[in-house]
Amino acid sequence: MFTSSHLRQQLSSINRKSYPAYKTLKGTYDFGDYQLCIDHVQGDPFASPSHISIRISRKLAGFPDFCLASRETCIALQDYLLRKFEEQIASYSFKAKGSGKSGLISTTHCGQEILERTACQITAKELIVRFTVGFPANGRTINAFELEKIFFDFLPICIQKALYYKNLNKKSVEEVIFLAEDQMFVRKELEKRNLAAFVADGAILPRQSGVSQKPMKNSIPFTSPASLKTELFLPHRGKLTGMGIPKGITLIAGGGYHGKSTLLNALETGVYNHILGDGREYVITDSTALKLRSEDGRFIKDVDISLFINDLPNKKDTHCFSTLDASGSTSQAAGIVEGMEAGTKLLLLDEDTSATNFMVRDTFMQQVISRDKEPITPFLERARDLYSKAGISTILVAGSSGAFFHIADTVIQMDSYKALDITEKVKKLCAEYPLLPSPAPVFSMPNFRRTMTAPAIKRDAYKELKLKKQGKDSFSIGKENVDLRYIEQLVDSEQTAALGELLRYAREHLIDNKKTVSQVIELLEEKLKKEGLAGICSSSYPPCGLAMPRRQEIYSCFNRYRR
């Protein structure tokens, strides 16, 4: 480790030299209250910025024990500190002048969800914040005095204001921690009360737009139907009421544009905790919930879809089914089975984005096309068995087919964004409009047998394993593109980046043509538990741009990888 004075001398000695001389700065420097680590130096002022990290001992950071009492409160504090740090550095970005990205200071921009990220970590010994800096240059000539401003004038102010407890608003820190503990309490209550989800009274569900997840202004606050009203007593907030959605089969019905999909969208992101002021702080969904839709053209390998599809005309085996170009119904069947393998206990479906022939066959169609001529067992006929025999609940949005009313345990009508419990009314009507009996084939749990193909290359072949991140929807690894457009519970491009790193690590160290997908992911999860995302990074230093995906998204990613 070097001193901060040594860094000043180094900067002075390389001023006005060619840009590659910046490489000599790589290392760790002691600034007294913190350490500044130059982890990676960009090769050009127009290239991706340099990677920097700040390390502060937990004792000096001074955060009280209650902030770090659990994993959930620790993640909430990390999220809060990262937001405060980003707020501080934003005012200094590009104040140091030069060519290209000179003077850029940036870190992760957090959304409405609270995620575990590599940009801010609190370990047993220290607080680590990671960010990027564009090292200044005039053309390709080093302007060291501008970088000196960043290191010695700008960053010390940002660090002091954002990362030390003594300089933060104590009330705000307390609110963040108390909210995290209350959210954790609600999640535990779901299981105790046999609930699949909870939506608090007063929650703001609509979002500003398709590109903004901030709450819509002047929207109607959520109100629970009296029959579904659940009362909780949280450790800090105290009494909280809202709609408890029971486990089982729940149907969300209503006219078009009345809020059905808005409620479902809130529930699908309810697997994550949300920040104070989001409006969905207390929209809490079973953490294993999986949103599913049809995906025409999806890759499927060795999936037992016999629960839904059997006796194909071409005699293809559906107990170990593979295709490079799945139909909508086949993709949805595979998605459910893959979700079962991932440990999912709640399925979220929207009729609008589902394959019609997979979801239901109406009475007239059953009379025209007999059961023995139809290889698909529709979801309508499987939902009850999924719950009673596999413990998997369903929340389904339906607006066109009345058949789903017959299987629902709970029916919620959305009327001008207001929730009404119409279960009793629907049950009476169902007696008047019975469904044609159509017994489904015997239910049996699928076999989970897919193994992944090990790359037929040397493990150090860098070009083959090169990882290229492409926003939230996809990434490429070597020559293979992994399409994640329809994994709707991915909420951040940093989760996608992390999935790419996880798949790369699995390819290099775990996939051997013998282990199943589940075995590979179990080993990955053990490593993540011990070392976090930093343990699977391809670079010698953990970058700032990774966020932890859920187990469901890891399975979804690996199952869409064409090997």
C-alpha positions in Angstrom: 0.0 0.0 0.0 1.2 3.5 -0.9 0.5 6.8 0.8 -1.7 9.6 -0.7 1.5 11.7 -0.9 3.0 9.1 -3.2 0.0 9.3 -5.4 0.5 13.1 -5.7 4.1 12.5 -6.7 3.1 9.9 -9.2 0.6 12.2 -10.8 3.2 15.0 -11.1 5.7 12.7 -12.6 3.5 11.4 -15.4 1.8 14.8 -16.3 1.8 15.5 -20.1 3.1 12.0 -20.9 1.4 9.6 -23.2 -1.9 8.1 -21.9 -0.6 4.6 -21.2 1.6 6.1 -18.4 -1.6 6.2 -16.3 -1.2 2.4 -15.9 1.6 3.1 -13.3 -1.0 4.4 -10.9 -2.7 1.0 -10.3 -2.6 0.2 -6.7 -3.9 1.1 -3.2 -3.3 4.4 -1.5 -3.9 5.3 2.1 -5.9 8.6 2.6 -6.1 8.2 6.4 -9.8 7.7 6.9 -10.1 5.5 3.9 -8.1 3.7 1.2 -8.4 4.6 -2.5 -7.8 1.6 -4.8 -7.1 2.1 -8.5 -8.3 -1.3 -9.7 -8.1 -0.9 -13.4 -6.8 1.9 -15.7 -8.4 2.6 -19.0 -6.1 2.4 -22.0 -7.5 5.5 -23.8 -9.5 8.6 -22.8 -12.3 7.4 -25.1 -12.4 3.9 -23.7 -14.5 2.6 -20.8 -13.5 4.6 -17.7 -11.1 3.4 -15.0 -12.4 1.3 -12.1 -11.9 2.8 -8.6 -12.9 1.5 -5.2 -13.0 3.2 -1.7 -12.5 1.1 1.4 -13.5 2.3 4.8 -13.1 0.3 8.0 -16.5 -0.5 9.6 -15.3 1.1 12.8 -14.5 4.4 11.1 -17.7 4.3 9.0 -19.4 4.2 12.4 -22.7 2.6 11.5 -24.6 1.2 14.6 -25.1 -2.5 15.1 -28.9 -2.3 14.4 -28.1 -1.3 10.8 -26.2 -4.5 10.2 -28.3 -6.9 12.3 -29.4 -9.1 9.3 -28.6 -9.7 5.7 -31.8 -7.7 4.7 -30.9 -4.6 6.7 -27.3 -4.8 5.4 -28.5 -4.8 1.8 -30.9 -1.9 2.5 -28.1 0.1 4.0 -25.8 -0.6 1.1 -28.5 0.5 -1.3 -29.0 3.7 0.7 -25.3 4.6 0.8 -24.9 3.9 -2.9 -27.8 6.3 -3.7 -26.2 9.0 -1.4 -22.8 8.5 -3.0 -24.2 8.7 -6.5 -26.0 11.9 -5.5 -22.7 13.4 -4.4 -20.5 12.4 -7.3 -23.1 13.6 -9.8 -22.4 17.2 -8.9 -18.6 16.7 -9.7 -18.8 14.6 -12.8 -17.0 16.3 -15.8 -15.9 19.2 -13.6 -12.4 18.0 -14.4 -11.9 18.8 -18.1 -10.4 16.9 -21.0 -11.0 14.8 -24.1 -13.5 11.9 -24.4 -14.6 10.6 -21.0 -12.2 12.8 -19.1 -13.6 13.9 -15.8 -16.5 11.4 -15.8 -17.3 10.1 -12.2 -20.2 7.6 -12.1 -21.5 4.6 -10.3 -24.5 2.4 -10.4 -27.9 4.2 -10.8 -30.3 2.3 -8.6 -34.0 1.9 -9.6 -37.0 1.5 -7.3 -36.1 -2.0 -6.2 -33.5 -2.7 -3.4 -30.9 -5.1 -4.8 -27.6 -6.5 -3.6 -25.0 -5.0 -5.8 -21.2 -5.1 -6.2 -21.1 -1.2 -6.3 -21.5 -1.1 -2.5 -20.6 -3.9 -0.1 -20.4 -4.1 3.6 -18.1 -7.0 4.8 -17.2 -8.1 8.3 -14.4 -5.6 8.3 -15.1 -2.8 5.8 -17.4 -0.7 3.7 -16.5 -0.9 0.0 -17.8 1.5 -2.7 -17.0 0.9 -6.4 -17.3 3.4 -9.2 -15.7 4.6 -12.4 -13.6 7.7 -13.3 -12.6 8.9 -16.7 -8.9 9.8 -16.3 -8.4 13.2 -17.9 -6.3 13.9 -21.0 -5.9 16.5 -23.6 -6.1 14.4 -26.8 -4.1 11.4 -25.7 -1.7 13.4 -23.4 -2.2 13.0 -19.7 -3.6 15.9 -17.8 -2.6 14.8 -14.3 -3.6 18.0 -12.5 -7.2 17.4 -13.4 -7.1 13.9 -12.1 -5.5 15.3 -8.9 -8.6 17.5 -8.5 -10.8 14.4 -8.6 -8.7 12.4 -6.1 -7.8 15.1 -3.7 -10.6 17.7 -4.0 -13.8 16.1 -5.2 -13.8 12.6 -3.9 -12.9 13.4 -0.2 -16.0 15.6 0.0 -18.3 13.0 -1.6 -16.9 10.3 0.7 -17.3 12.3 3.9 -20.9 13.4 3.0 -22.2 10.0 1.8 -20.3 7.2 3.6 -19.8 8.2 7.2 -22.7 7.7 9.7 -21.8 10.8 11.6 -22.4 13.0 8.5 -25.7 11.4 7.4 -29.3 12.2 8.5 -29.7 9.7 11.4 -33.5 9.7 11.0 -33.2 8.8 7.3 -30.9 5.9 8.0 -33.2 4.6 10.7 -36.2 4.8 8.3 -34.3 2.7 5.7 -33.4 0.0 8.3 -36.9 0.0 9.9 -38.6 -0.4 6.5 -36.3 -3.3 5.7 -37.2 -5.0 8.9 -40.9 -4.4 8.4 -40.7 -5.8 4.9 -38.9 -8.9 6.2 -41.6 -9.3 8.8 -44.4 -9.2 6.2 -42.6 -11.8 4.1 -42.5 -14.1 7.1 -46.2 -13.5 7.8 -47.1 -14.6 4.3 -46.1 -18.1 5.2 -47.6 -18.1 8.7 -51.0 -16.9 7.3 -51.0 -19.1 4.2 -50.9 -16.1 1.9 -49.3 -15.9 -1.6 -49.1 -12.1 -1.5 -50.1 -8.9 0.4 -51.0 -5.5 -1.0 -51.2 -2.7 1.6 -54.0 -0.2 1.7 -52.8 3.1 0.3 -50.3 1.5 -2.0 -49.7 3.3 -5.3 -49.6 0.6 -8.0 -49.6 2.5 -11.4 -46.3 3.7 -12.7 -45.5 6.9 -14.6 -44.9 5.2 -17.9 -43.4 2.1 -19.6 -39.9 3.6 -19.2 -40.3 5.0 -15.7 -41.0 2.9 -12.7 -41.6 5.9 -10.4 -45.2 6.1 -9.0 -47.8 7.8 -11.1 -49.0 11.1 -9.7 -52.6 11.6 -8.7 -53.3 7.8 -9.1 -55.9 6.0 -7.0 -54.5 4.5 -3.8 -55.2 0.8 -3.4 -58.0 -0.2 -1.1 -58.6 -3.8 0.1 -62.0 -5.5 -0.2 -63.4 -6.0 3.3 -63.5 -9.8 2.8 -59.8 -10.0 2.0 -58.6 -7.4 4.5 -55.7 -8.6 6.5 -54.3 -6.8 9.6 -50.6 -6.9 10.4 -48.7 -5.4 13.3 -45.2 -4.5 12.1 -42.3 -4.1 14.4 -41.8 -0.4 13.6 -44.7 0.9 11.6 -47.3 -0.9 13.8 -50.7 -1.6 12.4 -50.9 -2.1 8.7 -54.0 -3.3 6.7 -54.2 -4.5 3.2 -55.4 -7.3 0.9 -54.1 -10.7 1.7 -54.2 -13.0 -1.4 -54.6 -16.6 -0.1 -52.6 -19.5 -1.5 -54.5 -21.5 -4.1 -55.9 -20.3 -7.4 -56.7 -16.6 -7.6 -58.3 -15.0 -10.7 -58.0 -11.2 -11.4 -60.8 -10.2 -13.6 -62.5 -7.0 -14.9 -63.0 -4.9 -17.9 -60.2 -3.6 -20.1 -58.1 -0.8 -18.7 -59.5 -1.2 -15.2 -56.2 -2.2 -13.6 -55.9 -6.0 -13.9 -52.4 -5.9 -15.4 -51.4 -3.1 -13.1 -52.1 -5.2 -10.1 -50.3 -8.2 -11.6 -47.3 -6.1 -12.5 -47.1 -4.9 -8.9 -47.3 -8.4 -7.7 -44.5 -9.7 -10.0 -42.1 -7.0 -8.7 -43.3 -7.7 -5.2 -40.6 -10.4 -5.0 -38.2 -7.5 -4.3 -38.3 -4.9 -1.6 -38.9 -1.3 -2.7 -37.5 2.0 -1.5 -39.4 4.4 0.7 -41.7 6.6 -1.4 -42.1 4.1 -4.2 -45.8 3.4 -3.4 -45.2 -0.4 -3.4 -43.2 -0.6 -0.2 -45.7 -3.0 1.2 -46.7 -4.9 -1.9 -45.1 -8.2 -0.9 -45.2 -11.4 -2.9 -43.9 -14.9 -2.2 -40.2 -14.5 -3.0 -40.2 -17.6 -5.3 -43.0 -16.2 -7.5 -42.4 -16.6 -11.3 -44.1 -14.6 -14.0 -44.6 -16.7 -17.1 -45.6 -16.0 -20.7 -45.4 -17.8 -24.1 -42.2 -17.4 -26.0 -42.5 -18.4 -29.6 -39.1 -19.6 -31.0 -37.7 -20.4 -27.6 -34.9 -22.9 -27.2 -35.8 -25.9 -25.0 -33.6 -28.8 -24.1 -34.4 -32.1 -22.3 -37.5 -30.8 -20.4 -40.2 -33.2 -19.2 -43.4 -31.4 -20.5 -45.6 -34.5 -20.3 -47.6 -32.8 -17.6 -49.1 -30.6 -20.3 -48.2 -32.2 -23.7 -48.4 -35.9 -24.7 -49.0 -38.2 -27.6 -47.7 -35.9 -30.3 -48.5 -37.0 -33.9 -44.8 -37.3 -34.7 -44.4 -39.6 -31.7 -41.8 -37.3 -30.2 -41.0 -38.0 -26.6 -42.4 -35.3 -24.3 -40.7 -36.8 -21.2 -37.4 -35.4 -22.5 -38.4 -32.8 -25.0 -36.0 -30.6 -27.0 -36.5 -28.0 -29.7 -34.7 -25.1 -31.2 -38.0 -23.3 -32.1 -40.7 -23.9 -29.6 -44.4 -22.9 -30.1 -46.1 -20.6 -27.7 -47.8 -23.5 -25.9 -44.7 -25.6 -25.7 -42.6 -22.8 -24.4 -45.1 -22.0 -21.7 -45.3 -25.7 -20.6 -41.5 -25.8 -20.4 -41.5 -22.5 -18.4 -43.8 -24.0 -15.8 -41.7 -27.2 -15.4 -38.5 -25.3 -15.3 -40.0 -23.0 -12.6 -41.0 -26.1 -10.6 -37.4 -27.3 -10.7 -36.3 -23.8 -9.4 -38.5 -24.2 -6.4 -41.3 -21.8 -7.5 -44.4 -21.9 -5.3 -46.4 -19.2 -7.1 -47.1 -18.8 -10.8 -48.2 -15.4 -12.2 -49.9 -15.5 -15.6 -51.6 -13.0 -17.8 -54.1 -14.3 -20.4 -52.9 -11.6 -22.8 -49.4 -12.9 -23.0 -50.2 -16.6 -22.8 -50.8 -19.1 -25.6 -54.6 -19.5 -25.8 -54.5 -23.2 -26.7 -52.2 -23.8 -23.7 -54.5 -22.1 -21.2 -58.0 -23.3 -22.1 -60.2 -25.3 -24.5 -63.8 -24.2 -24.4 -66.8 -26.5 -24.4 -67.5 -26.2 -28.1 -63.9 -26.9 -29.1 -64.0 -30.0 -26.8 -67.0 -31.3 -28.6 -65.6 -30.7 -32.1 -62.0 -32.0 -31.3 -62.1 -35.0 -29.0 -59.7 -35.4 -26.1 -57.8 -38.3 -27.8 -57.0 -36.0 -30.7 -55.6 -33.1 -28.6 -52.1 -33.6 -27.2 -52.3 -30.5 -25.0 -53.7 -30.7 -21.4 -54.6 -27.1 -20.9 -53.5 -25.1 -17.8 -57.1 -24.9 -16.8 -57.1 -28.6 -16.1 -53.7 -28.7 -14.4 -53.9 -25.6 -12.0 -55.8 -27.5 -9.3 -53.3 -30.4 -9.3 -50.4 -28.0 -9.3 -51.7 -26.6 -6.0 -53.0 -29.6 -4.3 -50.2 -32.0 -5.2 -47.2 -29.7 -5.8 -48.0 -26.8 -3.5 -47.9 -24.3 -6.4 -50.4 -21.4 -6.3 -51.5 -19.4 -9.3 -52.5 -15.8 -9.7 -54.0 -15.4 -13.2 -55.3 -12.3 -15.0 -58.2 -13.2 -17.3 -60.5 -11.0 -19.3 -62.0 -13.2 -22.1 -62.5 -16.8 -21.0 -65.1 -17.5 -18.2 -63.8 -21.0 -17.8 -61.2 -19.9 -15.3 -63.9 -18.8 -12.9 -64.7 -22.5 -12.3 -61.3 -23.4 -10.9 -60.7 -20.2 -8.9 -60.6 -20.2 -5.1 -60.6 -16.4 -5.0 -61.9 -13.9 -7.7 -60.8 -10.3 -7.5 -62.5 -7.8 -9.9 -60.6 -4.7 -10.7 -63.2 -1.9 -11.3 -61.6 1.5 -12.1 -58.5 0.5 -10.2 -60.5 -0.6 -7.2 -60.4 -4.2 -6.0 -63.6 -6.1 -5.3 -64.0 -9.6 -4.0 -66.6 -11.2 -6.2 -65.8 -14.9 -5.3 -69.3 -15.7 -3.8 -71.1 -14.1 -6.8 -69.0 -16.0 -9.3 -69.5 -19.4 -7.5 -73.2 -19.0 -7.8 -73.0 -18.2 -11.5 -70.7 -21.1 -12.1 -73.4 -23.4 -10.9 -75.7 -22.0 -13.6 -73.0 -22.3 -16.3 -71.3 -25.7 -15.7 -68.2 -26.7 -17.7 -68.3 -29.9 -19.8 -66.5 -32.6 -17.8 -63.0 -33.0 -19.1 -60.8 -35.1 -16.8 -57.1 -34.4 -17.1 -54.6 -37.3 -17.4 -53.1 -38.4 -14.1 -50.8 -35.8 -12.5 -47.2 -36.9 -11.9 -44.2 -34.7 -11.0 -41.9 -34.1 -13.9 -38.4 -35.5 -14.0 -35.6 -32.8 -14.0 -32.8 -34.3 -15.9 -31.2 -31.7 -18.2 -27.5 -31.6 -18.3 -25.5 -28.8 -19.9 -22.9 -29.4 -22.6 -19.3 -28.5 -21.6 -17.5 -26.3 -24.1 -15.3 -28.3 -26.4 -12.4 -25.8 -26.0 -9.6 -25.2 -23.7 -10.7 -23.5 -20.6 -8.3 -20.6 -21.1 -9.5 -19.8 -24.6 -10.4 -16.2 -23.9 -12.1 -15.4 -27.2 -14.6 -18.3 -26.9 -15.6 -17.2 -23.4 -15.7 -13.5 -24.0 -18.7 -11.9 -22.4 -20.6 -9.0 -24.0 -23.4 -7.4 -22.0 -26.3 -5.9 -24.0 -28.5 -4.1 -21.5 -31.3 -5.8 -19.6 -32.6 -8.1 -22.4 -29.6 -10.2 -23.4 -25.9 -10.9 -23.4 -23.6 -13.0 -25.5 -21.0 -15.4 -24.3 -18.5 -16.5 -26.9 -20.6 -16.8 -30.1 -23.8 -17.6 -28.3 -26.5 -15.0 -27.6 -28.7 -15.6 -24.5 -32.1 -13.9 -25.0 -33.8 -12.8 -21.8 -36.4 -10.5 -23.2 -39.3 -12.4 -21.7 -37.9 -12.9 -18.2 -40.1 -10.2 -16.9 -39.0 -10.1 -13.3 -35.5 -9.0 -14.3 -35.7 -5.3 -13.3 -32.1 -4.1 -13.8 -29.4 -4.5 -16.5 -26.9 -5.2 -13.7 -28.8 -8.4 -12.9 -28.4 -9.5 -16.6 -24.7 -8.7 -16.4 -24.5 -10.8 -13.3 -26.3 -13.7 -15.1 -23.7 -13.5 -17.8 -20.9 -13.8 -15.2 -22.6 -16.7 -13.5 -23.0 -18.6 -16.8 -19.4 -17.8 -17.8 -18.2 -19.1 -14.4 -20.3 -22.2 -14.7 -19.0 -22.9 -18.2 -15.4 -22.6 -17.0 -15.6 -24.4 -13.7 -18.8 -26.5 -13.2 -20.4 -27.7 -16.4 -19.0 -31.2 -17.3 -21.7 -33.1 -19.3 -22.6 -34.9 -16.1 -24.1 -32.4 -13.6 -27.7 -31.4 -14.1 -28.8 -27.8 -14.2 -29.9 -28.0 -10.6 -26.6 -29.4 -9.5 -24.7 -26.7 -11.3 -26.9 -24.0 -9.8 -26.6 -25.4 -6.3 -22.8 -25.2 -6.5 -23.1 -21.6 -7.8 -25.4 -20.7 -4.9 -22.9 -22.1 -2.4 -20.1 -20.0 -3.9 -22.4 -16.9 -3.9 -23.3 -17.5 -0.3 -19.6 -17.6 0.7 -18.1 -15.0 -1.6 -20.9 -13.0 -3.2 -20.9 -11.8 -6.8 -17.2 -10.8 -6.4 -16.3 -14.5 -6.2 -17.5 -15.3 -9.8 -16.2 -12.3 -11.7 -13.9 -12.9 -14.7 -11.7 -9.9 -13.9 -9.1 -9.7 -11.1 -11.2 -7.0 -9.4 -14.9 -7.0 -8.8 -16.5 -4.4 -11.1 -19.2 -2.0 -9.9 -21.9 -3.1 -12.3 -23.4 -6.3 -11.0 -26.7 -6.9 -9.1 -27.8 -10.2 -7.6 -30.5 -12.1 -9.6 -33.0 -14.5 -7.9 -32.7 -18.2 -8.2 -35.7 -18.2 -10.6 -33.8 -15.9 -13.0 -30.6 -18.0 -12.8 -32.6 -21.1 -13.8 -34.4 -19.1 -16.6 -31.1 -17.9 -17.9 -29.4 -21.3 -17.9 -32.4 -22.9 -19.5 -32.2 -20.5 -22.4 -28.6 -21.1 -23.1 -28.3 -23.3 -26.2 -25.9 -25.9 -24.9 
